[in-house]
Amino acid sequence: MTSSNHIQARKTLDKIQPYSPGKPIWEVQKELGLDRVIKLASNENPLGPSPKAVAAIQQGLAELNRYPDADASALKKAIAAEFNVSPQQVIPTNGADELITLISEAFLEEGDEVIVPSPSFSEYDFGAHIMGATVVPVKFIEGFEFDVDAMIAAVTDKTKIIYICTPNNPTGTYMSKPDLDKLVEAIDGVLVVIDAAYSHFADAADYTHGIEYINAGYPVLTLQTFSKIYGIAGVRVGFGIASEPIIQSILKVKEPFNVNTLAQIAATAAIEDTEHVKTSQEANKAGREQLYKAFEELGLAYIESMANFVLVQIGEDGEKLYKELMAKGVIVRYGKIWGLPDYVRVSVGTPEENQFFIDTIKSLLVKQA
């Protein structure tokens, strides 16, 4: 009997790059021997989790010998009440990432096409490639604004899904309601996924998370997460809202206990924690302004953001500056992964964290000059 380590994996895996998360604080501390490290790389809520979610988790610990509710019925009802839809229009998932994979498994076949803005969230590409579909990137126009006409023009008879990340990660820009109106009205037989993970931070008058298109009967799914404004990224829970037939199709490929008990309990409590949401929104808005002011003083170009991060242009020595920031205990996200080697994406932290980052980059730029 012979053995071989050369098992042939699927060809489509050649196109897949594993997701590269930001380094955790402990790892950077250990690697660089630093006492203080601040993480402004993963767009987390610097104020911490919803207090109501934490209390709910503590109360639910004694029931962990039981399997989770496979239907996540209490959570579905809470989400449905928040968005004024029926529970049958809601699907909770193990983070929004899982939902993107499930959408791909439910609607994509080999040879299909998926249209994505570029640069945007890498999981759209992952979901497409895992099913053997082709990704059709559509570049942003100047200022990282969505090119709606180019997206419409990219649609072919092979197009199955269009992803619109709004506000977009990593740029912080959004697609206005008039542009979204134009898009959904121009296409037929294509699922439009509106990734509204950062919607709670968007305060533009013409912003929409897309629920009205679902109510009007368009083939639209809006995707959200509890990882950002609600501050419970550690328990992994996201959700989608769409018409009942779209949700039913996705349910066919969902694992039965995909959202764990603590995630369900935490999210059900967090969605009703309006005080935590409001405080987080106010802190984020003030933090963005703090960063904008500093970037203007430093002469750094930045993109005005509708999210909880800011994309800033730090120059042709971007990688060097990114590494120097990390050496000083500031973790940000380097833009090279999005084809933006002269940019970094900075998550909005607490006022103290923002100031530590500002002081650090200022000292590095002065030294560079």
FENRA-V514617 format. One record per backbone hydrogen bond with DSSP energy under -0.5 kcal/mol. NH is the residue of the N-H (numbers start at 1). CO is the residue of the C=O. E is the energy in kcal/mol with one decimal. If there is no record, write none. Layout:
nh=(NH:NH)
co=(CO:CO)
e=(E:E)
This chain:
nh=(7:9:13:14:15:16:18:21:28:29:30:31:32:33:34:37:38:40:40:46:48:50:54:55:56:57:58:59:60:61:61:63:64:66:70:72:76:77:78:79:80:81:82:83:84:85:89:90:91:93:95:98:99:100:101:102:103:104:105:106:107:108:111:112:113:114:115:116:116:117:118:124:126:127:128:129:130:131:131:132:133:134:136:137:138:139:140:141:144:145:145:148:151:152:153:154:155:159:160:161:162:163:164:166:166:167:168:170:172:176:177:180:181:182:183:184:185:186:187:191:192:193:193:194:194:195:195:196:196:199:201:202:202:203:207:213:214:215:216:217:218:220:221:222:223:224:226:231:232:233:235:236:236:238:239:240:241:242:247:248:249:250:251:252:253:254:258:260:264:265:266:267:268:269:270:271:272:273:274:277:278:279:280:281:282:283:284:285:286:287:288:289:290:291:292:293:294:295:296:297:298:299:299:300:303:304:306:310:312:312:313:314:314:315:318:321:322:323:324:325:326:327:328:329:330:331:331:332:333:334:335:337:338:339:340:343:344:345:346:346:347:347:348:354:355:356:357:358:359:360:361:362:363:364:365:366:367:368:369)
co=(5:7:10:11:12:13:16:19:24:25:26:27:28:29:29:35:329:38:331:44:45:230:50:51:52:53:54:55:56:57:58:60:61:63:68:69:72:73:74:75:76:77:78:79:80:80:86:87:240:238:93:94:95:96:97:98:99:100:101:102:103:104:132:109:158:134:161:114:136:163:138:121:122:123:124:125:126:127:128:129:128:112:114:135:116:137:118:145:141:141:142:146:147:148:149:150:152:156:113:113:191:115:193:164:195:173:173:168:168:174:206:176:177:178:179:180:181:182:183:160:219:162:191:192:221:164:193:194:223:196:198:198:199:201:204:210:210:211:212:214:213:218:192:241:194:239:237:228:226:227:232:232:233:93:224:91:222:89:243:244:245:246:247:248:250:251:255:258:260:261:262:263:264:265:266:267:269:270:272:273:274:275:276:277:278:279:280:281:282:283:284:285:286:287:288:289:290:291:292:293:294:295:296:295:311:302:172:346:310:344:301:312:342:342:315:317:318:319:320:321:322:323:324:326:325:38:329:330:345:332:343:334:335:336:335:340:312:333:310:344:40:345:308:350:351:352:353:354:355:356:357:358:359:360:361:362:363:364:365)
e=(-1.0:-0.6:-1.5:-2.0:-1.6:-1.1:-0.5:-0.8:-1.7:-2.6:-2.4:-2.8:-2.6:-1.4:-1.1:-0.5:-3.1:-0.7:-3.2:-0.7:-1.6:-1.8:-2.0:-2.3:-2.0:-2.3:-2.2:-1.8:-1.3:-0.7:-0.6:-1.5:-1.3:-1.9:-0.7:-1.2:-2.8:-2.2:-2.0:-2.6:-2.7:-2.3:-1.8:-1.9:-0.8:-2.0:-2.2:-1.7:-2.3:-2.7:-2.3:-0.7:-1.0:-1.8:-1.7:-2.7:-2.8:-1.9:-2.5:-2.1:-2.0:-2.3:-1.8:-2.3:-2.8:-2.6:-2.5:-0.5:-1.9:-0.6:-2.1:-1.4:-1.9:-2.5:-1.9:-3.0:-2.3:-0.7:-1.0:-1.6:-2.6:-3.3:-3.5:-0.7:-2.5:-0.5:-1.4:-2.8:-1.4:-0.9:-0.5:-1.1:-1.9:-2.4:-2.4:-1.3:-1.2:-1.3:-2.9:-1.1:-2.6:-2.6:-3.0:-0.9:-2.0:-0.6:-3.8:-0.6:-3.7:-0.6:-2.5:-2.4:-3.0:-2.0:-2.2:-2.7:-1.8:-1.2:-1.1:-2.6:-2.5:-3.0:-0.7:-0.7:-2.8:-2.3:-0.9:-1.1:-2.5:-2.0:-1.7:-0.5:-1.2:-0.5:-1.6:-1.0:-1.1:-2.3:-1.4:-1.5:-2.5:-2.4:-2.6:-2.6:-2.7:-3.0:-2.4:-0.8:-2.0:-0.6:-1.4:-0.6:-0.8:-2.2:-2.5:-2.0:-2.4:-1.9:-2.2:-2.8:-1.8:-1.8:-2.4:-1.0:-1.6:-0.9:-1.0:-0.6:-2.3:-2.6:-2.7:-2.6:-2.2:-1.6:-2.8:-2.2:-1.0:-1.8:-1.9:-1.9:-2.5:-2.5:-2.4:-2.4:-2.3:-2.4:-2.2:-2.3:-2.2:-2.2:-2.6:-1.9:-2.1:-2.1:-3.0:-2.6:-1.6:-2.7:-2.5:-2.1:-1.9:-0.6:-0.8:-2.9:-2.2:-0.6:-2.6:-2.3:-0.6:-2.8:-3.3:-0.6:-2.4:-1.3:-1.1:-2.5:-2.6:-2.3:-2.2:-2.5:-1.9:-2.2:-1.2:-1.6:-2.5:-2.8:-0.5:-0.7:-2.2:-0.6:-2.4:-0.8:-1.8:-2.0:-2.7:-1.9:-2.2:-2.8:-2.8:-0.6:-2.2:-0.6:-2.7:-3.0:-2.0:-2.3:-2.3:-2.6:-3.1:-2.1:-2.9:-2.3:-2.1:-2.0:-2.5:-2.3:-1.9:-2.1:-2.1)
